[in-house]
Amino acid sequence: MTMIGDNLQRVRARIAAACRAAGRDAQTVTLLAVSKTWGVDAVREAFAAGQIAFGENYLQEAVDKMAALRDLPLQWHCIGPIQSNKTRLVAGHFDWAHTIDRLKIAQRLSEQRPPELEPLQVCIQVNIDGGPTKSGVAPQAALALVREVAELPHLQVRGLMTIPEPAPDFAAQVAVHARARTLFEQIAAVVGPELDHFDTLSMGMTADLEAAIQAGSTMVRVGTAIFGIRPRP
Ligand SMILES: *Cc1c(COP(=O)(O)O)cnc(C)c1O
């Protein structure tokens, strides 16, 4: 087993333990391997250890990687900010985008999604802890944005995504993730009957995946614990 393969096994064991502690089935949590800054060899190692879904932040880097890995059946998730001049790269290459926080970006993604591809699967990013400089729609505006994005023909709204500030301890991590879970359930109760597959709560990273799973995350985005500490740019 390679180092990345070992690390993946450890992360899967963390997810399984967190699910047991929360009384949840481990099948209800998807692991997204965040491969930003790492090369194609690292992705191939993770694939060899059974990993299919990969998250990327830097769009040109991601598209280059996808081209070099076309021989593998991978699923690509955009988890970085999307400027309007980059929507075509996202619409043309990714399976998922987690960082939708403006209708204008969603409209461009829908218009630019090639018709031969499946609809782009999207999450609405919510600024759950109110950081003033952060991306994400305010919690009270999330339902309206979900409804507007749901009208777009080439997108499918799957749920919410959050990136809370680091919290000092487990209880504080759970508390902030629980706010996202409550919002997700409130919105799902309204739109669930009309929307198929409003089923994804993308939250939790290397440092807080247990707390996120405790609070109800269905997709954890893990980079460092799988690939190592990222080189500083
Ligand atoms: C980089 C990144 C991650 C992974 O973070 P780690 O702490 O390395 O697990 C998850 N989500 C987003 C949005 C990121 O930018």
The ligand as a Gaussian input file, in Angstrom:
#p B3LYP/6-31G(d) Opt

LIG

0 1
 C       -8.610000      22.988000       0.627000
 C      -10.040000      22.785000       0.932000
 C      -10.483000      21.640000       1.634000
 C       -9.549000      20.588000       2.210000
 O       -8.946000      21.075000       3.373000
 P       -8.007000      20.147000       4.289000
 O       -7.917000      20.901000       5.561000
 O       -6.706000      20.020000       3.578000
 O       -8.689000      18.840000       4.448000
 C      -11.852000      21.468000       1.801000
 N      -12.732000      22.372000       1.331000
 C      -12.345000      23.478000       0.680000
 C      -13.366000      24.439000       0.188000
 C      -11.000000      23.723000       0.476000
 O      -10.628000      24.852000      -0.154000

